[in-house]
């Protein structure tokens, strides 16, 4: 495919990070690239100008649809953030123009094996754990993919690497053809992205494609809970390494705060910078990757113990007047909220809500009732969540105002409590992204005066 696109007109659909990286990669290879994005031209002006400075044409808004209808293209590259059902993509489908996903595009150019990390939650943490662990053990790797930078932005470095470590999303996996990770990591599956997929099964089917091209020479590091219904993984051709922090029977298990491999103690959780059983599973997955590559436990312990999680993941912002304020803005689905609440031993004032992603919150009702003093609700989902939780826990409404939510939480919290921002859904109804939401929360909390 690399040589086939040289001197050819290629459309890149989407001007996000992956789309821009794909455009730059193809332009460097000699393709005649046009980036198409149906977003407003004024919003995309900086990107359009930056691409033009590199000799890459970009078209936005209604003009992008016109170009899709009339342009002569040999192929189209689909950015993972672009839903294949949108009109821009449908134009190319209807014209019979070949569509290649950005992940597949970069894979075809990759000159080293790949570790692919997927799952509903924990992907970024685990990808970074693997990268830090491998580098400390002398394995040349870089982390890329869904966490950024895009695979296409790093693939030209692959000839000098032992392995590429990729965070891989369901959106990226939708369009693969030959993508084959030497080690596929499956962290678990939970409700999410029902604003893109018509059902949970459709979301699951997209995710499990990470295994479809593996062979008996490859490895699959998988969460034990997905070896049984309702979302059981298909029969794996790869050699399997299993783990679970919540049940026994896997290769890795958690016993009294210690991660063990088949009964042999390997890593004490308290000796790491991570807390919670969900992070114990992320550490197990990283250890499983090291096991597949033949690394020694002793070599893996130090880098895994030294790793510090990124912001917005159960991050303690401050303790004020005896109340701990915790930023878990990265909790963009229900599984994340469940894990954040499950280990709490103090009463919680929970701030939740945001964009409507198409799923219900009633599955958390009992846990919220058991753990929370009250709930402060924000965003599009506030009324629906209140209707599902209101009979069991007191729900307060802050509308579309995070400052009001923080003020209400301060009023309700008592010494010894924890105020937890763990929204359970995405942020785009009120914020740029979960990071913006978390940063605003952090600033508001840090500005609170002592009583």
Phi, psi and omega in degrees: 000324181304308181290329183294333183268351178298133180068007179261154175279123183232132175263135172252121186264108181111130182253026173283189184301316181293319180296315179298318179297319178296320180297315180296319179298311182293321178299319179295335180272357176101008176281155175265102194258136169235124177268128179242131179215129183280001176292165183296133181303322182293327178290326185262008187304316182298320179291319180299316180294320180295320177293319180299324179296338178262004179087020182247126180281141177224138182231134184233166176069211182299329179297332178293322178292321177298317179296321179297327179284326190248341184291150179260104185237139176281331182198163175232137178257125185261122174288144184296334181284353181265120179294127180300346182274352184287156184305322181302316180286320181300328178303316182288323177299313182296331179273357178073022179276134182299133179245127182239130176288152181299323178298314180295320178303311181290321180302319181297342181253358186282132184251018175217164176297165183233139166258123180249125182247121178224175184142162181292318182229154174089003186297311184294314179302313183292320178300317179290323175301314181297314180301312182295319180295312182297316180298318179295335179267011176085011178266125182280117181207161168226150177265138181204188178101223187297331179283344184085143356292162180297153177306317182297333180283341185245350189295333179291348175273353191295332181296335181263005183253157171278326182198149174258132180255116187241133163276128188235126180262166176298324180300321179289324184285341182306325191247015181289158175232308183241357183308125186219099176287136175296324173231118176256126181252124180244110187272344181137171187222136180207165182303134176185164170059028178283002168277349178247322183259145182288343182200165175298323181296322178296319177297316180297316181297325177294317184292319185288356176296344179301336183266348197292335180256005179288157179235181179294346178276352184260178181233146173234117178258110194230148176288130185302328186294339179264020169263007178222161179299163007277344180241074181271135178297152175292168176303128184268134174277334181283163174288131188259140168236125186248156180208156171194138174265357187245346180211164180264170178109350178267172176293323176247138179216166180247120180233115177052043177081008181241128173282126181238147174250110181050045177089347180269120179300135183239313188209127177274125183299322181295342178273359177257176177267007184249150180229152176098149181296328179296324176285332172300322178292323176298320177294320177299318180298317178297318177298323177297321175298315179298320177299316179297330180267002175079024180279154180275145178305316183301322181288331184277332188300311187298309180294325178291323179290331184276344185295135175246133183293154175292163177299164174073017178236088184049047183270122176288116181278310177190164170246122186230122179053038177082004181249127177272129179253120188239130181259106177239045183299337179292350178287086183258012174209172188291327180299321179295317179296317180302317181290324179293323182278327191302322184269003184283135178250354178251154177302143185243136164258109188264130170257118186221165176113165182160217184294142177283110181259007172096000178246167182262156181259002187293338179294344180260001188304311184295318180294317179297317179297325182283330189255338193252135172291318176196172180233134174254123188250140179227161167079190185303324187275357190305310184294319180295319179295317179299322179296329182271328184258341192300334179285346185243337182215147181289127182246128178248144184253130176246009178060227180254038184233108175293322175303319178294323179297316179296319179297317178296318179297320179297319180297323187273331187288144178243157178309134184095349179277170171235128170267119187241113168277103179219083197294329180081004179199175186281175195253357197289351175286338185227342189225168176293320182190181182296330179294317176299317178300314181294321179294319178296319178298315181300315180297318179297318182291318180294336180275352181295133178277158172294147177284000000 
